[in-house]
């Protein structure tokens, strides 16, 4: 089976790559293209946005894209991981403190709300906030001026809130660990980031992107790429990046092969090969039927099948190669 040669990377012109505040978004699948369209629409408002998605799926990139496309793009972007700060420091970090407010407060410190004035404040892992801090946050989100810790002068900040979580906040509300009123205040607009396993067209694009950044002289073998596409990626984009980086370090040639990938991926590839011919035949029939229904229009057939036109073209090239091999075998016999 032929490799995904370096020349195949010219196909990356079909892949959207955007930089949002220093983070690159690689977009190939229909689902992610639709999400980006929704982001651009929501970004123009001042509504609070709640971003839902599994760990490692790309929630921060989505948040940065919101700020990039918003009317506040020229103003500050401040991000804070609510789970990374101890509870006793979080209030000071969010709302600031005056000199002498507590032991170690040697000078006045502006909080994240003040620093983000006019811009966007991204609260990652919002579901990790304790109930006491949720009450204080809700008051500020409702526009109520607040005091810095130890302060006597009220502070007002004009901030657009974007929050993200991998926790089911509706379930947390039912359990009493997250305030219902805060949930509805944050959920003025919602963006659901799909798990990587539900947008497999992005796997190949992302893998090629990470490999280009890590080791541009390397390429994936066809079997290695098939294994990447067959895996379920419970760790999402973050896991894919780690797999590519490790494989680039381990390979001894100029090609990343199946043996360079983690054993979990290899086992799935072997399992798939047991039923590969039947699955390939079903896939090929579905593609040919879609092309027949659309009069040979590859763009329409790809949309009908829920895959990219690039993937469809690659599949057709494989089928043409297989047909040629079958004809040569018939002649030889």
C-alpha positions as a Python dict, from the first residue, in 0.01 Angstrom:
ca = {
    (1, 'X'): (0, 0, 0),
    (2, 'X'): (137, 343, -90),
    (3, 'X'): (231, 605, 167),
    (4, 'X'): (83, 948, 221),
    (5, 'X'): (372, 1117, 44),
    (6, 'X'): (494, 1465, 125),
    (7, 'X'): (351, 1581, -208),
    (8, 'X'): (6, 1486, -82),
    (9, 'X'): (34, 1772, 165),
    (10, 'X'): (-39, 2014, -115),
    (11, 'X'): (-398, 1906, -54),
    (12, 'X'): (-376, 2106, 271),
    (13, 'X'): (-479, 2410, 67),
    (14, 'X'): (-833, 2279, 117),
    (15, 'X'): (-789, 2283, 495),
    (16, 'X'): (-870, 2598, 688),
    (17, 'X'): (-596, 2702, 926),
    (18, 'X'): (-658, 3008, 1141),
    (19, 'X'): (-458, 3165, 1420),
    (20, 'X'): (-654, 3298, 1717),
    (21, 'X'): (-443, 3479, 1976),
    (22, 'X'): (-146, 3255, 1909),
    (23, 'X'): (-338, 2926, 1888),
    (24, 'X'): (-392, 2757, 1551),
    (25, 'X'): (-725, 2601, 1459),
    (26, 'X'): (-709, 2328, 1193),
    (27, 'X'): (-1050, 2276, 1038),
    (28, 'X'): (-1144, 2014, 782),
    (29, 'X'): (-1467, 1845, 888),
    (30, 'X'): (-1814, 1973, 810),
    (31, 'X'): (-1902, 1983, 1181),
    (32, 'X'): (-1611, 2213, 1266),
    (33, 'X'): (-1678, 2437, 967),
    (34, 'X'): (-2037, 2474, 1087),
    (35, 'X'): (-1914, 2549, 1438),
    (36, 'X'): (-1685, 2823, 1308),
    (37, 'X'): (-1978, 2981, 1123),
    (38, 'X'): (-2177, 2981, 1447),
    (39, 'X'): (-1882, 3134, 1633),
    (40, 'X'): (-1856, 3421, 1388),
    (41, 'X'): (-2228, 3493, 1427),
    (42, 'X'): (-2236, 3479, 1807),
    (43, 'X'): (-1911, 3674, 1841),
    (44, 'X'): (-2071, 4000, 1725),
    (45, 'X'): (-2299, 4013, 2030),
    (46, 'X'): (-2214, 4083, 2394),
    (47, 'X'): (-2396, 3773, 2519),
    (48, 'X'): (-2220, 3547, 2766),
    (49, 'X'): (-2116, 3222, 2599),
    (50, 'X'): (-2093, 2876, 2753),
    (51, 'X'): (-1862, 2637, 2570),
    (52, 'X'): (-1926, 2267, 2632),
    (53, 'X'): (-1690, 1990, 2533),
    (54, 'X'): (-1476, 1700, 2645),
    (55, 'X'): (-1127, 1755, 2782),
    (56, 'X'): (-881, 1822, 2502),
    (57, 'X'): (-1147, 1883, 2235),
    (58, 'X'): (-1044, 2245, 2168),
    (59, 'X'): (-1263, 2462, 2393),
    (60, 'X'): (-992, 2723, 2446),
    (61, 'X'): (-937, 2762, 2072),
    (62, 'X'): (-1312, 2820, 2034),
    (63, 'X'): (-1304, 3082, 2310),
    (64, 'X'): (-1013, 3263, 2147),
    (65, 'X'): (-1192, 3252, 1812),
    (66, 'X'): (-1492, 3422, 1975),
    (67, 'X'): (-1275, 3709, 2095),
    (68, 'X'): (-1094, 3728, 1760),
    (69, 'X'): (-1420, 3773, 1569),
    (70, 'X'): (-1587, 3998, 1828),
    (71, 'X'): (-1617, 4375, 1832),
    (72, 'X'): (-1388, 4362, 2137),
    (73, 'X'): (-1098, 4206, 1946),
    (74, 'X'): (-879, 4514, 1997),
    (75, 'X'): (-936, 4506, 2373),
    (76, 'X'): (-784, 4276, 2639),
    (77, 'X'): (-816, 3901, 2640),
    (78, 'X'): (-776, 3749, 2986),
    (79, 'X'): (-804, 3376, 3054),
    (80, 'X'): (-809, 3197, 3386),
    (81, 'X'): (-839, 2830, 3473),
    (82, 'X'): (-1077, 2818, 3768),
    (83, 'X'): (-959, 2469, 3865),
    (84, 'X'): (-592, 2570, 3877),
    (85, 'X'): (-628, 2836, 4146),
    (86, 'X'): (-686, 2754, 4514),
    (87, 'X'): (-1018, 2880, 4650),
    (88, 'X'): (-849, 3126, 4889),
    (89, 'X'): (-668, 3293, 4597),
    (90, 'X'): (-944, 3288, 4338),
    (91, 'X'): (-1140, 3580, 4481),
    (92, 'X'): (-829, 3797, 4492),
    (93, 'X'): (-735, 3697, 4136),
    (94, 'X'): (-1082, 3769, 3998),
    (95, 'X'): (-1165, 4089, 4188),
    (96, 'X'): (-826, 4219, 4301),
    (97, 'X'): (-716, 4342, 4644),
    (98, 'X'): (-590, 4652, 4819),
    (99, 'X'): (-257, 4685, 4993),
    (100, 'X'): (-272, 4525, 5335),
    (101, 'X'): (-593, 4333, 5261),
    (102, 'X'): (-428, 4015, 5390),
    (103, 'X'): (-88, 3885, 5485),
    (104, 'X'): (144, 3921, 5189),
    (105, 'X'): (-65, 4188, 5010),
    (106, 'X'): (219, 4438, 4983),
    (107, 'X'): (56, 4644, 4710),
    (108, 'X'): (-274, 4701, 4532),
    (109, 'X'): (-354, 4439, 4268),
    (110, 'X'): (-612, 4465, 3993),
    (111, 'X'): (-826, 4157, 3941),
    (112, 'X'): (-897, 3977, 3616),
    (113, 'X'): (-1226, 4165, 3572),
    (114, 'X'): (-1048, 4501, 3578),
    (115, 'X'): (-768, 4379, 3355),
    (116, 'X'): (-1023, 4256, 3100),
    (117, 'X'): (-1220, 4585, 3098),
    (118, 'X'): (-1362, 4641, 2751),
    (119, 'X'): (-1255, 4296, 2638),
    (120, 'X'): (-1317, 3928, 2709),
    (121, 'X'): (-1268, 3726, 3027),
    (122, 'X'): (-1244, 3352, 2965),
    (123, 'X'): (-1329, 3137, 3266),
    (124, 'X'): (-1213, 2784, 3190),
    (125, 'X'): (-1332, 2489, 3401),
    (126, 'X'): (-1618, 2704, 3537),
    (127, 'X'): (-1782, 2394, 3684),
    (128, 'X'): (-1505, 2371, 3946),
    (129, 'X'): (-1607, 2693, 4126),
    (130, 'X'): (-1733, 2647, 4480),
    (131, 'X'): (-2082, 2775, 4567),
    (132, 'X'): (-1954, 3077, 4762),
    (133, 'X'): (-1755, 3204, 4466),
    (134, 'X'): (-2047, 3133, 4232),
    (135, 'X'): (-2262, 3380, 4431),
    (136, 'X'): (-1998, 3655, 4405),
    (137, 'X'): (-1945, 3588, 4036),
    (138, 'X'): (-2318, 3606, 3963),
    (139, 'X'): (-2347, 3951, 4123),
    (140, 'X'): (-2067, 4087, 3906),
    (141, 'X'): (-2207, 3928, 3591),
    (142, 'X'): (-2537, 4104, 3661),
    (143, 'X'): (-2353, 4436, 3648),
    (144, 'X'): (-2329, 4501, 4021),
    (145, 'X'): (-2017, 4705, 4111),
    (146, 'X'): (-1784, 4523, 4350),
    (147, 'X'): (-1506, 4594, 4597),
    (148, 'X'): (-1151, 4472, 4574),
    (149, 'X'): (-1060, 4268, 4880),
    (150, 'X'): (-997, 4518, 5157),
    (151, 'X'): (-1122, 4801, 4940),
    (152, 'X'): (-1366, 5085, 5009),
    (153, 'X'): (-1420, 5205, 4651),
    (154, 'X'): (-1649, 5015, 4418),
    (155, 'X'): (-1520, 4896, 4084),
    (156, 'X'): (-1724, 4848, 3766),
    (157, 'X'): (-1591, 4647, 3473),
    (158, 'X'): (-1732, 4613, 3122),
    (159, 'X'): (-1644, 4254, 3037),
    (160, 'X'): (-1776, 3991, 2799),
    (161, 'X'): (-1778, 3652, 2975),
    (162, 'X'): (-1691, 3331, 2796),
    (163, 'X'): (-1695, 3018, 3014),
    (164, 'X'): (-1602, 2660, 2936),
    (165, 'X'): (-1653, 2326, 3106),
    (166, 'X'): (-1634, 1952, 3048),
    (167, 'X'): (-1890, 1903, 3326),
    (168, 'X'): (-2261, 1862, 3261),
    (169, 'X'): (-2374, 2180, 3438),
    (170, 'X'): (-2742, 2085, 3416),
    (171, 'X'): (-2664, 1769, 3608),
    (172, 'X'): (-2454, 1975, 3853),
    (173, 'X'): (-2752, 2206, 3903),
    (174, 'X'): (-2975, 1907, 3984),
    (175, 'X'): (-2715, 1783, 4234),
    (176, 'X'): (-2693, 2124, 4399),
    (177, 'X'): (-2324, 2178, 4320),
    (178, 'X'): (-2385, 2456, 4068),
    (179, 'X'): (-2627, 2745, 4104),
    (180, 'X'): (-2918, 2741, 3863),
    (181, 'X'): (-2925, 3121, 3826),
    (182, 'X'): (-2554, 3133, 3741),
    (183, 'X'): (-2599, 2853, 3489),
    (184, 'X'): (-2870, 3044, 3305),
    (185, 'X'): (-2665, 3365, 3322),
    (186, 'X'): (-2370, 3195, 3156),
    (187, 'X'): (-2580, 3001, 2904),
    (188, 'X'): (-2706, 3301, 2705),
    (189, 'X'): (-2539, 3140, 2404),
    (190, 'X'): (-2394, 2791, 2384),
    (191, 'X'): (-2127, 2632, 2170),
    (192, 'X'): (-2086, 2255, 2175),
    (193, 'X'): (-1740, 2144, 2066),
    (194, 'X'): (-1771, 1797, 1909),
    (195, 'X'): (-1543, 1519, 2028),
    (196, 'X'): (-1271, 1424, 1782),
    (197, 'X'): (-1421, 1076, 1732),
    (198, 'X'): (-1729, 1242, 1577),
    (199, 'X'): (-1529, 1442, 1321),
    (200, 'X'): (-1279, 1195, 1184),
    (201, 'X'): (-1199, 1412, 881),
    (202, 'X'): (-1014, 1639, 1122),
    (203, 'X'): (-789, 1355, 1241),
    (204, 'X'): (-587, 1336, 920),
    (205, 'X'): (-565, 1716, 889),
    (206, 'X'): (-458, 1759, 1251),
    (207, 'X'): (-210, 1472, 1237),
    (208, 'X'): (-46, 1619, 927),
    (209, 'X'): (-38, 1963, 1091),
    (210, 'X'): (126, 1834, 1411),
    (211, 'X'): (377, 1628, 1212),
    (212, 'X'): (465, 1928, 994),
    (213, 'X'): (535, 2129, 1309),
    (214, 'X'): (731, 1853, 1482),
    (215, 'X'): (921, 1682, 1199),
    (216, 'X'): (845, 1817, 849),
    (217, 'X'): (1076, 1562, 686),
    (218, 'X'): (855, 1271, 798),
    (219, 'X'): (534, 1131, 653),
    (220, 'X'): (269, 878, 760),
    (221, 'X'): (233, 537, 598),
    (222, 'X'): (-115, 455, 475),
    (223, 'X'): (-160, 188, 745),
    (224, 'X'): (-54, 434, 1017),
    (225, 'X'): (-300, 695, 894),
    (226, 'X'): (-577, 435, 876),
    (227, 'X'): (-503, 344, 1238),
    (228, 'X'): (-520, 709, 1344),
    (229, 'X'): (-856, 744, 1172),
    (230, 'X'): (-994, 424, 1326),
    (231, 'X'): (-907, 513, 1685),
    (232, 'X'): (-1174, 669, 1911),
    (233, 'X'): (-946, 936, 2069),
    (234, 'X'): (-1083, 957, 2425),
    (235, 'X'): (-828, 1232, 2493),
    (236, 'X'): (-934, 1419, 2177),
    (237, 'X'): (-699, 1662, 2001),
    (238, 'X'): (-454, 1675, 2291),
    (239, 'X'): (-410, 1297, 2278),
    (240, 'X'): (-365, 1301, 1899),
    (241, 'X'): (-91, 1562, 1926),
    (242, 'X'): (92, 1357, 2189),
    (243, 'X'): (71, 1043, 1975),
    (244, 'X'): (212, 1224, 1671),
    (245, 'X'): (496, 1384, 1869),
    (246, 'X'): (595, 1052, 2029),
    (247, 'X'): (578, 868, 1696),
    (248, 'X'): (800, 1132, 1534),
    (249, 'X'): (1058, 1076, 1806),
    (250, 'X'): (1050, 695, 1780),
    (251, 'X'): (1057, 636, 1405),
    (252, 'X'): (1397, 553, 1260),
    (253, 'X'): (1319, 612, 894),
    (254, 'X'): (1147, 883, 698),
    (255, 'X'): (801, 731, 748),
    (256, 'X'): (583, 681, 1054),
    (257, 'X'): (447, 328, 1032),
    (258, 'X'): (198, 130, 1238),
    (259, 'X'): (477, -6, 1459),
    (260, 'X'): (564, 349, 1569),
    (261, 'X'): (217, 407, 1713),
    (262, 'X'): (88, 308, 2059),
    (263, 'X'): (-27, -53, 2096),
    (264, 'X'): (-391, 56, 2143),
    (265, 'X'): (-400, 194, 1790),
    (266, 'X'): (-223, -110, 1644),
    (267, 'X'): (-474, -350, 1799),
    (268, 'X'): (-763, -157, 1649),
    (269, 'X'): (-600, -164, 1306),
    (270, 'X'): (-547, -541, 1325),
    (271, 'X'): (-910, -589, 1434),
    (272, 'X'): (-1031, -372, 1149),
    (273, 'X'): (-829, -569, 898),
    (274, 'X'): (-1020, -887, 989),
    (275, 'X'): (-1336, -732, 849),
    (276, 'X'): (-1163, -486, 620),
    (277, 'X'): (-1272, -631, 287),
    (278, 'X'): (-1642, -634, 378),
    (279, 'X'): (-1628, -280, 523),
    (280, 'X'): (-1433, -152, 223),
    (281, 'X'): (-1689, -299, -14),
    (282, 'X'): (-1975, -136, 177),
    (283, 'X'): (-1792, 198, 181),
    (284, 'X'): (-1713, 177, -190),
    (285, 'X'): (-2073, 95, -276),
    (286, 'X'): (-2200, 390, -69),
    (287, 'X'): (-1963, 628, -246),
    (288, 'X'): (-2052, 504, -593),
    (289, 'X'): (-2425, 524, -511),
    (290, 'X'): (-2384, 883, -391),
    (291, 'X'): (-2195, 977, -708),
    (292, 'X'): (-2466, 815, -917),
    (293, 'X'): (-2741, 1010, -735),
    (294, 'X'): (-2556, 1340, -777),
    (295, 'X'): (-2469, 1289, -1141),
    (296, 'X'): (-2100, 1249, -1064),
    (297, 'X'): (-2072, 1574, -867),
    (298, 'X'): (-1804, 1498, -610),
    (299, 'X'): (-1880, 1803, -393),
    (300, 'X'): (-2248, 1708, -359),
    (301, 'X'): (-2167, 1340, -305),
    (302, 'X'): (-1925, 1429, -27),
    (303, 'X'): (-2188, 1643, 148),
    (304, 'X'): (-2440, 1361, 115),
    (305, 'X'): (-2197, 1116, 274),
    (306, 'X'): (-2090, 1359, 548),
    (307, 'X'): (-1723, 1355, 446),
    (308, 'X'): (-1492, 1610, 288),
    (309, 'X'): (-1438, 1626, -87),
    (310, 'X'): (-1069, 1568, -19),
    (311, 'X'): (-1146, 1236, 153),
    (312, 'X'): (-1377, 1134, -131),
    (313, 'X'): (-1107, 1203, -391),
    (314, 'X'): (-854, 1001, -192),
    (315, 'X'): (-1095, 708, -168),
    (316, 'X'): (-1158, 715, -541),
    (317, 'X'): (-783, 708, -610),
    (318, 'X'): (-754, 398, -389),
    (319, 'X'): (-1042, 228, -572),
    (320, 'X'): (-884, 308, -912),
    (321, 'X'): (-553, 158, -795),
    (322, 'X'): (-728, -156, -670),
    (323, 'X'): (-919, -195, -997),
    (324, 'X'): (-595, -167, -1196),
    (325, 'X'): (-433, -437, -978),
    (326, 'X'): (-730, -669, -1030),
    (327, 'X'): (-709, -622, -1408),
    (328, 'X'): (-336, -703, -1408),
    (329, 'X'): (-400, -1017, -1203),
    (330, 'X'): (-669, -1127, -1451),
    (331, 'X'): (-430, -1080, -1746),
    (332, 'X'): (-157, -1278, -1569),
    (333, 'X'): (-396, -1568, -1516),
}
